[in-house]
Amino acid sequence: MSGDAPLLSFDGVSVVLGGREIVSPSSFEVGRGQFVCIVGPSGCGKTTLLRAASGLAQVSAGAVRYKGKPMDGPTREVAFVFQDYGRALLPWRTVDGNVRLALEAARVPAAEHAGRIAEVLAKVGLSQHLHKHPVQLSGGMQQRLQIARCLAQRPEVLMMDEPFAALDALTRRSLQDECARLVREQGLTVLFVTHDLEEAIYLGDRVIALQANPGPGRPSIARIIDVDIPQPRDQLSTKEHPRYLHLRRELYEFIEGGHD
């Protein structure tokens, strides 16, 4: 397989649920190490597309391929970070126990657990909270714990479904930067769903904009934008960058102006 081959590819993917086409035939590729954000109005199929990409939802037509092979079910090489961290974590398990869950599922030898857990908790700044339960953690810390649990399985791809939507603005900005740092350090590939257009531009290498109710013969994907803003980024200078301001205007006009 060529080094230039996409890690993930979507070939005419559509998803029909309850007789309604949630995702109309859509095609795009995600290269290894890319951070790709998916945006669009509510109900346009963002989460459904993400679930299909991770093998959690069956496609009705077309194919999702991972490393050139059909994605026909979940794989440990793809980890999923949910928006609702409160439901994703097990309240009766400690921080240690929640991360250990991923290692148990992956059948990692017990002798390796302590080292792997210490490694990922250090990456997300939770080393001092090993024996706390989720209820004792703030929302931002609970989401860090969910990310740590995903990292413990050493995935190649992170699927992230609006992971910071329920957090306050300050915590959200902090986790955006932390997520970007972890992705660079780990060499991860990310498919990231968000309603926040500024978040998509700030984090993404590419932004895929979906349209609502595209209708027969029209794909869900209306636009794909390359975010050619230098890395690494920061909350001040990046958001004053002329290219950032241009892309923000372009996306807002797309979302608010009828999605032509």
C-alpha positions as CSV (number, residue, x, y, z in Angstrom):
1,M,0.0,0.0,0.0
2,S,1.4,3.4,-1.0
3,G,2.4,5.8,1.7
4,D,0.2,8.4,0.0
5,A,-2.9,6.1,0.2
6,P,-5.6,7.5,2.5
7,L,-6.0,6.0,5.9
8,L,-9.8,6.4,5.7
9,S,-11.9,6.7,2.5
10,F,-15.6,7.2,2.0
11,D,-16.9,6.0,-1.4
12,G,-20.5,7.1,-2.0
13,V,-21.5,6.5,1.6
14,S,-25.2,6.8,2.4
15,V,-27.1,5.9,5.6
16,V,-30.8,5.2,5.7
17,L,-32.5,5.0,9.1
18,G,-36.3,4.4,9.5
19,G,-36.8,4.9,5.8
20,R,-35.1,8.3,5.8
21,E,-31.8,9.0,4.2
22,I,-29.8,10.6,7.0
23,V,-26.5,10.8,5.0
24,S,-26.7,11.2,1.2
25,P,-24.0,9.6,-1.0
26,S,-20.8,11.2,0.1
27,S,-17.1,10.7,-0.8
28,F,-14.0,12.0,0.7
29,E,-10.6,10.8,2.1
30,V,-8.7,11.3,5.3
31,G,-4.9,11.1,5.2
32,R,-2.8,9.7,7.9
33,G,-2.1,12.3,10.6
34,Q,-4.8,14.6,9.4
35,F,-7.3,16.4,11.7
36,V,-10.5,16.6,9.8
37,C,-13.6,18.5,11.2
38,I,-17.2,17.9,10.2
39,V,-19.6,20.8,10.5
40,G,-23.2,21.6,9.5
41,P,-26.6,22.5,10.7
42,S,-28.4,20.3,13.3
43,G,-29.8,17.1,11.9
44,C,-27.6,17.0,8.8
45,G,-26.1,13.7,9.7
46,K,-22.7,14.6,11.3
47,T,-22.8,12.1,14.1
48,T,-24.3,9.4,11.8
49,L,-21.4,9.9,9.4
50,L,-18.9,9.6,12.3
51,R,-20.5,6.4,13.6
52,A,-20.4,4.9,10.1
53,A,-16.7,5.8,9.9
54,S,-16.0,4.0,13.1
55,G,-18.0,0.9,12.3
56,L,-20.7,1.7,14.9
57,A,-23.4,2.3,12.2
58,Q,-24.0,0.2,9.1
59,V,-23.9,2.0,5.7
60,S,-26.8,1.6,3.4
61,A,-24.8,2.1,0.2
62,G,-21.2,2.8,-0.7
63,A,-18.3,1.8,1.6
64,V,-16.1,3.2,4.3
65,R,-12.5,1.8,4.0
66,Y,-9.8,1.8,6.7
67,K,-6.3,1.1,5.3
68,G,-8.0,0.0,2.1
69,K,-10.3,-2.6,3.8
70,P,-14.1,-2.3,4.4
71,M,-14.9,-0.9,7.9
72,D,-17.6,-3.5,8.8
73,G,-17.4,-3.2,12.5
74,P,-15.5,-1.6,15.4
75,T,-11.8,-2.0,15.7
76,R,-9.4,-1.3,18.5
77,E,-7.3,0.8,16.2
78,V,-10.2,3.4,16.1
79,A,-11.3,5.0,19.4
80,F,-14.5,7.0,19.9
81,V,-14.8,10.0,22.2
82,F,-18.4,10.7,23.1
83,Q,-19.9,14.1,23.8
84,D,-21.7,12.9,26.9
85,Y,-18.7,12.0,29.1
86,G,-21.0,11.4,32.1
87,R,-22.6,8.4,30.4
88,A,-19.3,7.2,28.8
89,L,-17.6,6.8,32.2
90,L,-18.4,4.1,34.7
91,P,-19.4,5.9,37.9
92,W,-18.5,3.0,40.2
93,R,-15.0,2.8,38.9
94,T,-12.2,5.2,39.8
95,V,-10.0,7.1,37.4
96,D,-7.6,4.2,37.4
97,G,-10.5,1.7,36.9
98,N,-12.0,3.6,34.0
99,V,-8.8,3.6,32.1
100,R,-8.1,0.0,33.0
101,L,-11.4,-0.9,31.3
102,A,-9.9,-0.2,27.9
103,L,-6.9,-2.4,28.7
104,E,-9.1,-5.2,29.9
105,A,-11.2,-5.0,26.7
106,A,-8.0,-5.1,24.6
107,R,-6.7,-8.1,26.7
108,V,-3.6,-6.2,27.6
109,P,-1.6,-8.3,30.2
110,A,-2.3,-7.2,33.7
111,A,1.4,-6.6,34.4
112,E,1.3,-3.8,31.8
113,H,-1.7,-2.0,33.2
114,A,-0.1,0.2,35.8
115,G,2.5,1.6,33.4
116,R,0.1,2.2,30.6
117,I,-2.4,3.9,33.0
118,A,0.3,6.2,34.5
119,E,1.5,7.1,31.0
120,V,-1.9,8.3,29.7
121,L,-3.0,10.0,32.9
122,A,0.2,12.0,32.8
123,K,-0.5,13.1,29.2
124,V,-3.9,14.5,30.2
125,G,-2.9,15.9,33.6
126,L,-4.8,13.5,35.8
127,S,-2.0,11.7,37.6
128,Q,-2.9,13.1,41.0
129,H,-6.5,11.9,40.7
130,L,-5.9,8.2,40.3
131,H,-8.3,7.1,43.0
132,K,-11.1,9.5,42.5
133,H,-14.5,8.6,41.0
134,P,-16.0,10.5,38.1
135,V,-18.4,12.4,40.3
136,Q,-15.5,13.9,42.2
137,L,-14.1,15.4,38.9
138,S,-15.1,18.5,37.0
139,G,-16.6,18.2,33.6
140,G,-13.3,19.1,31.9
141,M,-11.5,16.4,34.0
142,Q,-14.1,13.8,33.1
143,Q,-13.6,14.5,29.4
144,R,-9.9,14.3,29.9
145,L,-10.5,10.9,31.5
146,Q,-12.5,9.7,28.6
147,I,-9.7,10.8,26.2
148,A,-7.1,9.0,28.4
149,R,-9.1,5.8,28.3
150,C,-9.1,6.1,24.5
151,L,-5.4,6.7,24.4
152,A,-4.8,3.7,26.5
153,Q,-5.9,1.4,23.7
154,R,-3.2,3.1,21.5
155,P,-5.4,3.8,18.5
156,E,-4.4,5.2,15.2
157,V,-7.7,7.1,14.7
158,L,-9.8,9.2,17.2
159,M,-13.4,9.8,16.3
160,M,-14.6,12.7,18.4
161,D,-18.3,13.6,18.6
162,E,-18.6,17.2,19.9
163,P,-16.4,16.3,22.8
164,F,-16.2,19.9,24.3
165,A,-19.8,21.1,23.6
166,A,-21.0,20.7,27.2
167,L,-18.0,22.5,28.8
168,D,-17.7,26.2,29.8
169,A,-15.8,28.4,27.4
170,L,-12.5,28.6,29.4
171,T,-12.3,24.8,29.9
172,R,-13.3,24.3,26.2
173,R,-10.4,26.4,25.0
174,S,-8.0,24.6,27.3
175,L,-9.1,21.2,26.1
176,Q,-8.9,22.3,22.4
177,D,-5.2,23.1,22.9
178,E,-4.6,20.0,24.9
179,C,-6.3,17.9,22.2
180,A,-4.2,19.5,19.5
181,R,-1.0,18.9,21.4
182,L,-1.9,15.2,22.1
183,V,-2.8,14.6,18.4
184,R,0.6,16.0,17.3
185,E,2.6,14.1,19.9
186,Q,0.8,10.8,19.3
187,G,0.7,11.2,15.5
188,L,-3.1,10.5,15.6
189,T,-5.6,10.8,12.8
190,V,-8.8,12.6,13.9
191,L,-12.3,12.9,12.6
192,F,-14.0,15.5,14.7
193,V,-17.7,16.6,14.7
194,T,-18.6,20.0,16.0
195,H,-21.3,22.7,15.7
196,D,-18.7,25.4,16.5
197,L,-17.3,26.8,13.2
198,E,-14.5,28.6,15.0
199,E,-13.5,25.4,16.8
200,A,-13.4,23.5,13.4
201,I,-11.1,26.1,11.8
202,Y,-8.9,26.3,14.9
203,L,-8.3,22.6,15.2
204,G,-8.7,21.3,11.7
205,D,-6.4,20.7,8.8
206,R,-9.6,20.3,6.7
207,V,-13.2,21.2,7.3
208,I,-16.0,19.2,5.7
209,A,-19.3,21.1,5.6
210,L,-22.5,19.1,5.4
211,Q,-25.9,20.5,4.2
212,A,-29.3,19.7,5.7
213,N,-31.8,17.7,3.6
214,P,-29.7,17.7,0.4
215,G,-32.5,16.0,-1.6
216,P,-32.3,13.2,-4.2
217,G,-29.1,13.1,-6.2
218,R,-27.3,15.7,-4.0
219,P,-24.5,14.5,-1.7
220,S,-24.5,15.5,2.0
221,I,-21.1,17.1,1.6
222,A,-21.5,20.6,0.2
223,R,-17.9,21.9,0.7
224,I,-14.5,20.8,1.7
225,I,-12.1,23.5,2.9
226,D,-8.4,23.2,3.5
227,V,-7.3,25.1,6.6
228,D,-3.9,26.5,5.5
229,I,-3.0,28.2,8.8
230,P,0.4,27.5,10.4
231,Q,0.8,24.9,13.1
232,P,1.1,24.9,16.1
233,R,-1.8,27.3,16.7
234,D,-2.8,29.4,19.8
235,Q,-5.9,31.0,21.0
236,L,-4.8,34.6,20.4
237,S,-2.5,34.9,17.3
238,T,-4.3,32.2,15.3
239,K,-7.7,33.8,15.8
240,E,-6.2,37.1,14.5
241,H,-4.6,35.5,11.5
242,P,-6.1,36.9,8.2
243,R,-6.7,33.4,6.8
244,Y,-8.6,32.3,10.0
245,L,-10.8,35.4,9.7
246,H,-11.5,34.7,6.0
247,L,-12.4,31.0,6.6
248,R,-14.6,31.9,9.5
249,R,-16.6,34.3,7.3
250,E,-16.7,31.8,4.5
251,L,-18.1,29.1,6.8
252,Y,-20.6,31.4,8.5
253,E,-21.9,32.6,5.2
254,F,-22.3,28.9,4.1
255,I,-24.2,27.9,7.2
256,E,-26.4,30.9,7.4
257,G,-26.9,31.6,3.7
258,G,-28.7,28.5,2.4
259,H,-25.7,26.2,1.9
260,D,-25.4,26.7,-1.8
